[in-house]
Amino acid sequence: MKVLVLTGPESSGKSWLSGEIQANFGGILVEEYVRHFIESEARDTRYDDITSIAHGQLTWEDEARARQPSLLILDTHLLSNILWSRTLFSDCPAWIEQALLARHYDLHLLLSPETVAWHDDGQRCQPQLAERQAFFQASRAWLDLHRQPCQVLQGDWQQRKDAAFEAVTRLLKA
């Protein structure tokens, strides 16, 4: 099983691209649990919710891993939980980073916020490019610090898709 993670700031194409990857390569796609949580709760997220959101993401991921697909595509993983918790609440439960580091991921596709427009979907809160760039840089710094396999995706939508497909093709051949 190869595990692919799409990560980076909001409105950079993670959900769209993860769907495109699944449509082309097959496998199992695990969506972003926090979107489900926000829709279910119908209120602003609080710091006390971070643990529940992380557990929900892990549960969805574990259920998909148990099915042993040849390709597991994660629309996000606990790195987003960590960074959003720090961004919104200036803190994050320590166990979340340890849980993330205990798991194996074959490749992270880190999506840049540049050259693509931000779209408000009712859950997003970083309309300024500078905010999304800071999130991108924090993602990249964490991945680099922990020596996680990573490829940055930039450019327009088609360029991102082409680069992602090339990366997934290489991953599946490895």
MIMARDREN-218974 format. One record per residue: x, y, z of N, C-alpha, C in turn. Coordinates in steps of 0.1 Angstrom, whole numbers, padded with zeros to 4 digits, always signed. Layout:
# residues N
XYZXYZXYZ/...
This chain:
# residues 174
+0008-0012+0000+0000+0000+0000+0009+0012+0000/+0006+0022-0009+0012+0035-0009+0003+0045-0004/+0008+0053+0005+0000+0063+0012+0004+0077+0007/-0005+0084+0001-0003+0097-0005-0011+0107+0003/-0005+0119+0007-0012+0129+0014-0011+0142+0006/-0023+0149+0005-0023+0162+0000-0024+0171+0011/-0015+0181+0012-0015+0190+0023-0012+0204+0018/-0014+0214+0027-0012+0228+0024-0023+0237+0028/-0023+0249+0024-0033+0259+0029-0047+0256+0022/-0057+0263+0028-0070+0262+0023-0070+0268+0009/-0080+0263+0001-0082+0268-0013-0071+0267-0022/-0062+0256-0020-0051+0254-0029-0053+0242-0038/-0065+0235-0037-0069+0225-0046-0067+0210-0040/-0066+0209-0027-0064+0195-0022-0076+0186-0024/-0087+0190-0021-0099+0182-0023-0102+0179-0038/-0101+0189-0046-0103+0187-0060-0092+0177-0066/-0080+0180-0062-0069+0171-0068-0069+0157-0063/-0073+0155-0050-0074+0142-0045-0085+0134-0052/-0096+0140-0056-0106+0134-0063-0101+0130-0078/-0094+0139-0084-0088+0137-0097-0078+0125-0096/-0070+0125-0086-0061+0113-0085-0068+0100-0083/-0078+0100-0075-0086+0088-0073-0093+0084-0086/-0098+0093-0093-0105+0090-0106-0096+0084-0116/-0083+0088-0116-0074+0084-0125-0066+0071-0121/-0063+0070-0108-0054+0059-0103-0062+0049-0095/-0074+0052-0091-0081+0043-0082-0077+0045-0068/-0079+0035-0060-0075+0036-0046-0087+0041-0037/-0084+0043-0025-0094+0048-0015-0090+0062-0012/-0100+0071-0011-0098+0085-0008-0104+0088+0006/-0096+0093+0015-0101+0097+0028-0102+0112+0028/-0114+0117+0030-0117+0131+0030-0113+0138+0043/-0114+0151+0044-0110+0159+0055-0122+0159+0066/-0119+0152+0077-0129+0150+0087-0134+0164+0093/-0126+0174+0094-0130+0186+0100-0142+0192+0092/-0143+0190+0079-0154+0196+0072-0167+0189+0077/-0166+0176+0078-0178+0168+0084-0181+0173+0098/-0171+0175+0106-0174+0180+0120-0180+0194+0120/-0175+0203+0112-0181+0217+0111-0196+0216+0107/-0198+0208+0096-0212+0207+0091-0221+0201+0102/-0216+0191+0109-0224+0184+0119-0227+0193+0131/-0217+0201+0135-0218+0209+0147-0225+0222+0145/-0224+0227+0132-0230+0240+0128-0227+0252+0138/-0214+0253+0141-0210+0263+0150-0195+0265+0148/-0189+0276+0153-0175+0278+0152-0167+0268+0160/-0156+0263+0155-0148+0254+0161-0141+0260+0173/-0140+0252+0184-0133+0257+0197-0121+0248+0199/-0112+0253+0207-0100+0245+0211-0104+0232+0216/-0114+0231+0224-0118+0218+0230-0122+0208+0219/-0125+0212+0207-0129+0204+0196-0117+0197+0189/-0105+0202+0191-0093+0198+0183-0091+0183+0185/-0092+0178+0198-0090+0164+0200-0100+0155+0193/-0113+0159+0193-0123+0152+0186-0121+0151+0171/-0117+0163+0166-0114+0164+0151-0102+0155+0148/-0092+0155+0155-0080+0146+0153-0084+0132+0154/-0091+0128+0164-0096+0114+0165-0104+0110+0153/-0113+0119+0149-0121+0116+0137-0113+0113+0125/-0103+0122+0123-0094+0120+0111-0087+0107+0112/-0082+0104+0124-0074+0091+0125-0083+0079+0123/-0095+0080+0128-0105+0069+0126-0108+0067+0111/-0110+0077+0104-0113+0076+0090-0100+0070+0083/-0089+0075+0086-0076+0070+0080-0074+0055+0084/-0076+0052+0096-0074+0038+0100-0084+0028+0093/-0096+0032+0092-0106+0024+0085-0102+0021+0071/-0096+0032+0064-0092+0030+0050-0079+0022+0050/-0070+0024+0059-0058+0016+0059-0061+0001+0061/-0071-0002+0069-0074-0016+0072-0079-0023+0059/-0084-0016+0049-0088-0022+0037-0077-0025+0027/-0065-0020+0031-0052-0023+0023-0053-0020+0008/-0057-0008+0005-0058-0005-0010-0044-0004-0015/-0042-0005-0028-0029-0003-0034-0025+0012-0032/-0034+0021-0033-0032+0035-0031-0042+0041-0021/-0037+0047-0011-0045+0054-0001-0042+0069-0003/-0053+0076-0006-0052+0091-0008-0058+0098+0003/-0050+0106+0010-0055+0114+0021-0057+0128+0017/-0069+0134+0017-0071+0148+0014-0064+0157+0024/-0061+0152+0035-0054+0159+0046-0050+0149+0056/-0042+0153+0066-0039+0144+0077-0036+0153+0089/-0031+0148+0100-0030+0155+0113-0022+0167+0112/-0013+0169+0102-0005+0181+0101-0015+0193+0100/-0025+0192+0092-0035+0203+0091-0041+0206+0105/-0045+0195+0112-0050+0197+0126-0040+0205+0135/-0028+0201+0134-0018+0208+0142-0016+0223+0139/-0015+0225+0126-0013+0239+0121-0025+0248+0123/-0037+0242+0121-0049+0250+0123-0051+0253+0138/-0048+0243+0146-0050+0245+0161-0040+0256+0165/-0028+0256+0160-0018+0266+0164-0022+0280+0158/-0027+0280+0146-0032+0293+0140-0043+0299+0147/-0053+0291+0150-0066+0296+0156-0065+0298+0171/-0057+0289+0178-0058+0289+0192-0044+0290+0199/-0034+0292+0191-0020+0293+0196-0016+0282+0205/-0021+0270+0202-0018+0258+0210-0023+0246+0202/-0018+0234+0206-0022+0222+0200-0019+0211+0210/-0028+0201+0213-0025+0190+0221-0013+0183+0216/-0003+0180+0225+0010+0174+0221+0008+0160+0215/-0002+0153+0219-0003+0139+0214-0006+0139+0199/-0011+0149+0194-0015+0149+0179-0002+0148+0171/+0008+0156+0174+0021+0155+0166+0027+0141+0168/+0027+0136+0180+0033+0123+0182+0025+0112+0174/+0012+0113+0174+0004+0104+0166+0007+0105+0151/+0009+0117+0146+0013+0119+0132+0027+0113+0129/+0036+0115+0138+0050+0110+0136+0051+0095+0137/+0041+0089+0143+0041+0074+0145+0036+0067+0132/+0031+0075+0122+0025+0069+0110+0035+0070+0098/+0033+0061+0089+0041+0062+0077+0033+0068+0065/+0039+0077+0058+0033+0083+0046+0044+0083+0035/+0040+0078+0023+0050+0076+0013+0053+0089+0006/+0043+0098+0004+0046+0110-0003+0035+0121+0002/+0040+0133+0004+0032+0144+0006+0032+0153-0006/+0021+0157-0011+0020+0167-0022+0016+0180-0015/+0025+0189-0014+0023+0202-0007+0019+0212-0017/+0006+0217-0016+0001+0226-0026+0003+0241-0022/+0009+0248-0031+0012+0262-0029-0001+0270-0031/-0002+0281-0023-0014+0290-0025-0013+0300-0037/-0001+0301-0042+0001+0311-0053-0005+0306-0066/-0009+0316-0074-0015+0315-0087-0028+0308-0088/-0035+0305-0077-0048+0300-0077-0057+0309-0068/-0069+0312-0072-0078+0321-0064-0083+0314-0052/-0085+0322-0041-0092+0318-0029-0107+0318-0032/-0114+0308-0027-0128+0307-0028-0134+0305-0015/-0144+0313-0011-0151+0312+0002-0161+0301+0000/-0160+0291+0009-0170+0281+0009-0178+0280+0022/-0177+0290+0030-0184+0291+0043-0176+0285+0054/-0165+0278+0051-0157+0272+0062-0143+0278+0062/-0139+0284+0051-0125+0290+0050-0124+0303+0057/-0112+0306+0062-0110+0319+0069-0097+0326+0066/-0091+0322+0055-0078+0329+0052-0079+0335+0038/-0086+0345+0036-0088+0351+0022-0075+0358+0017/-0066+0362+0026-0054+0369+0022-0043+0359+0019/-0037+0362+0007-0027+0353+0002-0015+0352+0012/-0012+0363+0019-0001+0362+0029-0004+0352+0040/-0017+0351+0044-0021+0341+0054-0019+0327+0049/-0023+0325+0037-0021+0312+0031-0007+0308+0029/+0001+0318+0025+0016+0316+0023+0022+0312+0036/+0018+0319+0047+0024+0315+0060+0020+0301+0064/+0008+0297+0061+0004+0283+0064+0012+0273+0055/+0014+0277+0042+0022+0269+0034+0036+0267+0039/+0042+0278+0043+0056+0278+0049+0057+0270+0061/+0047+0271+0070+0046+0263+0082+0045+0248+0079/+0037+0245+0069+0036+0231+0064+0050+0226+0059/+0056+0234+0051+0069+0230+0045+0079+0228+0056/+0080+0237+0065+0089+0237+0076+0088+0224+0084/+0075+0220+0087+0073+0208+0095+0077+0196+0087/+0073+0195+0075+0077+0184+0066+0092+0182+0065/+0099+0194+0063+0113+0193+0062+0120+0189+0075/+0115+0195+0086+0121+0192+0099+0120+0177+0102/+0109+0171+0099+0106+0157+0102+0110+0148+0090/+0117+0153+0080+0122+0145+0069+0111+0137+0062/+0100+0143+0060+0089+0137+0053+0090+0138+0038/+0088+0128+0030+0089+0129+0016+0078+0139+0010/+0083+0148+0003+0074+0159-0001+0077+0164-0015/+0067+0168-0022+0068+0175-0035+0059+0186-0035/+0064+0198-0038+0056+0210-0039+0049+0211-0052/+0036+0214-0052+0028+0216-0065+0025+0231-0066/+0028+0236-0078+0025+0250-0080+0019+0252-0094/+0016+0264-0097+0011+0267-0111-0004+0267-0111/-0010+0267-0123-0024+0267-0125-0030+0253-0122/-0043+0252-0123-0049+0239-0120-0044+0228-0128/-0042+0230-0141-0037+0219-0150-0023+0216-0147/-0015+0225-0144-0001+0223-0140+0000+0214-0127/-0009+0218-0118-0009+0210-0105-0013+0196-0108/-0023+0194-0116-0028+0181-0119-0018+0173-0126/-0011+0178-0136-0001+0171-0144+0011+0167-0134/+0015+0176-0126+0026+0173-0117+0022+0162-0107/+0010+0163-0102+0005+0153-0093+0004+0139-0099/-0001+0139-0111-0002+0126-0118+0012+0120-0121/+0022+0128-0124+0035+0124-0126+0041+0118-0113/+0038+0125-0102+0043+0121-0089+0037+0108-0085/+0024+0106-0087+0017+0094-0083+0022+0082-0092/+0024+0085-0104+0029+0074-0113+0042+0069-0108/+0051+0079-0105+0064+0075-0099+0063+0067-0086/+0054+0072-0077+0052+0065-0064+0047+0051-0066/+0038+0049-0075+0032+0036-0077+0042+0026-0084/+0052+0031-0091+0062+0023-0097+0073+0020-0088/+0075+0028-0077+0086+0025-0068+0084+0013-0060/
